[in-house]
Amino acid sequence: MRFGSPPSLDDLIELAEAALAAIPAALREPVRGAAIVVEDAADDDTLLEMGLDSPWELTGLYRGTPLPAKSVLETPMMPDTIVLYREAILLEWIETGEDLFRLVRNVLIHEIGHHFGFSDADITRLEDEG
């Protein structure tokens, strides 16, 4: 997908759906019910919660209960959600020259890794495999 202007929220959603479909089934299947949402940037409450000063520092966020902490006895309060932050992703895309599809795919893998409770080293290994 080529872009003559900055990709819109809809463009990022389309890329995220394609990237999710390209992720190995072992990662994709357990997050089948999770919502993937694209927002322009993290809000102040999210930045405070994450201990960050700038919305440019956060490309994605997993919201929910990681699989290792889930219980069949608990009713989830909210559905698991993977949030992609468009402006931070686009900034990284511009700064690194990384292929946008690959960048979105890596952000998804990173956030899905948090769903599984993976370490950052495990997540980096998964990102590098693609």
GIBEL-V350212 format. One record per residue. OMEGA is omega in radians with two decimals (999 if undefined). Layout:
<<OMEGA> <OMEGA>>
//
This chain:
<<3.12> <-3.11> <3.05> <3.08> <-3.12> <3.13> <-3.14> <3.04> <3.13> <3.09> <-3.13> <3.09> <3.12> <3.09> <-3.13> <3.12> <3.10> <3.13> <3.11> <3.12> <-3.11> <3.14> <3.13> <-3.08> <-3.13> <3.08> <-3.02> <-3.02> <-3.12> <3.12> <-3.09> <-3.10> <-3.11> <3.08> <3.00> <-3.06> <3.05> <3.09> <3.14> <-3.10> <3.08> <3.12> <-3.07> <3.14> <3.12> <3.13> <3.11> <3.13> <-3.10> <-3.13> <-3.11> <-3.13> <-3.00> <3.09> <3.13> <-3.10> <-3.02> <3.14> <-3.12> <-3.13> <3.03> <3.08> <-3.14> <3.13> <3.10> <-3.10> <-3.12> <-3.10> <-3.10> <3.11> <3.10> <-3.13> <-3.11> <3.00> <-3.13> <3.13> <-3.14> <3.10> <3.04> <-3.10> <2.99> <-3.14> <3.03> <-3.11> <-3.01> <-3.04> <3.12> <3.09> <-3.14> <3.09> <3.12> <3.11> <-3.14> <-3.06> <-3.04> <-3.06> <3.11> <3.03> <-3.05> <3.10> <-3.14> <3.12> <3.11> <3.10> <-3.13> <3.09> <3.10> <3.13> <3.14> <-3.10> <3.06> <3.07> <3.08> <3.08> <3.13> <-3.09> <-3.13> <3.03> <3.09> <3.11> <3.09> <-3.13> <3.12> <3.10> <3.12> <3.11> <-3.09> <-3.14> <-3.09> <999>>
//
